[in-house]
């Protein structure tokens, strides 16, 4: 049993007290929820905690689930909210939001365009992955969540607006500013590599 229809059937069965159906829902969606937590928090233990908290909350609130969005989207909303709470408690250094706003003043485009050098493309290159991970982690929580959901998870603007309970315009703005910032950090990385290469030549 797979797909949205299978998911809906399992949800109805779980709402009627079928514990096996809820276990099947966890099996269907568990990897996605864990990976979302890992991408947002960069910590396996925190990701596992988010996964556990998400399914406990989902089980407890299942009677309230009305099906306005898919069950998976509902889980993403719960998991992202838990992750945001953890991110806000993190005392690590974050780029000030004013810096992100400054970046977009001279290069704002209301559409989110695809670039040839998308930050996500560099995740596939191991030598750049750590540098980009650090840059993503330095984004303020509300920006990091949008970037991860849109650019890494591949969710639509409308889906993210639903998950985060913000306007589609706000999603576009945060995604755009995040991309500009990450592109700037990648440029700094490449410039540093180039300088080191020249010095060793």
Helices and strands as residue ranges (DSSP letters): H 3-15, H 19-41, H 44-61, G 62-64, H 71-89, H 97-105, G 119-124, H 126-137, H 141-147, I 148-152, H 157-164, H 168-200
